[in-house]
Amino acid sequence: MTPAQRFAEVVAELAGHGVAVAKVFGVPGLLAGGRAFACLTPEGLACRLGSGSPAHRAGRAVAGARPFDPRGRGHPLPDWVVVPFSAQQDWGRYAAAAHLLAHERALPGGADPGQAPPGGGVSPAERAGERVDPRASDPTGGP
């Protein structure tokens, strides 16, 4: 499967949850509430996971993962991690965690962990029984 095909699958997994597809940093990306939370880069899927969160730490621990520096000038974005092509099977989980974080940050007054994600229901990852809260768990299901 090509990276573009896997990205299309991730888009389909998040469809119906208030996600828009648009150019982000000059590449195909995902937005929630007008905020970018993921994009397909030449190296992998960049996800905004929240610097220091369990999801961010898990993403950085993936073999081949790196900070996301959209301009390539040595100034990476602290909240973002590029999950490499070799970990395509996990892109959906990281995108779901980034989507949840984007939704929480868009709520009036900040994050409200008790609020449902956009679309009025359960996220695709939650339907599959996965924990995706970037503050509370590793989205890969690891330790």
N, C-alpha and C positions, 0 to 999 in steps of 0.2 A: 504494500500500500504506500502511495506517495504521501509526503507531508501535507500536500493540498487536499488529498482525499480524506486524510485523518482529521484535518482542520474542519472540513465540511461535515464530518460525523459529529465533531464537538459542537458545531453550530446547530445541527439537528437535535442533539441531546438537550440543548438549552432553549430550543425554540418554544415559544409560548410562555416564557418567563421574563418578558420585558427586555429581551436582548436584541440589540440592533447590530448589524454588520456594517462596518464603514472602514475607510482608510484610517489607520492609526500609525503615526510615525512613518507614513509612506507605504505601509504594508497592510494586508487585510487584518482587520481587528474586530473586537467585540466591545460593545458599550452597553452599560446599564444606567438608566437615568442620565444619559449624556456623558457618562464617565467611562473612560477606557479602562478595561480590566484584563484584557488579553490580546495578543496579536501574534501572527505567524511571521517569524523572522527567518532569515537564511540559515540560522543555526538551530531553530526549534520553536517552541511555543513560549513566548514571554508572558508571564502572569504577574499581576500585581497582588501579592500575597500579604503585604503588611510587614515591614521590617521588624524582625525579632519574634514574629508569631511562630507557633509550631509549624504551620504550613510553609512558611518562608524557610525555616530551618530545614524542614524535610526536603523542600525543593532544592535548596543549596547542597544537600547531601547526595543528591542523585549524581551518579557518575557522569561527568561531562557537563553538568550544569554550570552556569556562570551568571554573574550580574548582568543586567540588561543595560547596555550603553547604546541608545538608539542613534546617536550621532557618531559613535566610534571615536570619541575624542578623550577618552579616559575619565569621563564623568558619568558613571552608571547611576541609574535611578535606584535609590535605596530600598524601595518597596517591591521592586520587580526582580524576578528570577527567570532566566531562560532555561526551560526544561528541554533537553536535547531530543533529537529525532530518535535516538536509541531508546528513549523512554516514552514513545508515542502511546503505549498502552495506558499510561497514567495521565495523559493530557486532559481527559475528561474530568478527572478528580481535581486536578489543579485548577482548571478553568471554573469548575463549580465552586471551589473554595474562594477563588478570586471574585466570582460573581456575587457570592454571599457578602463578602467584604465590601464590594462596591455598593450593594444594596443598603447595607447597614450605614455606610458613610453618607448615603443620600437621604436618609431619614431626617426629618426635622428634629433638631436637637441632638443629632449624632446617632450612634449605634443603639439599637434596641434589640437585644438577642431574642426577645420573645416574639418579634414580628415575623410573619411569613415572608418568604421571598416574593418578588414580583410575579404576577401571574396568579396570585391568590391561592397558592397551594404549595405543595411539596416539590422541592427541586428534583431533577432526574436522579442525581446521586443519592438523595435520601430515599427515593422510591426503590432504589437498588439496595437499600440497607446500609449505605456508607455514611459515615460521619464526615461532614464537610466543613464544620465550623472551624475557621482558621485559628481561632483563639483557643480551642479546646482539644484539638486532636490532629494527628498526622493524617492528611488526606489520602495517603497511600495505604493506610491501614497498618503501617509498621509500628514499631515500638515507640 
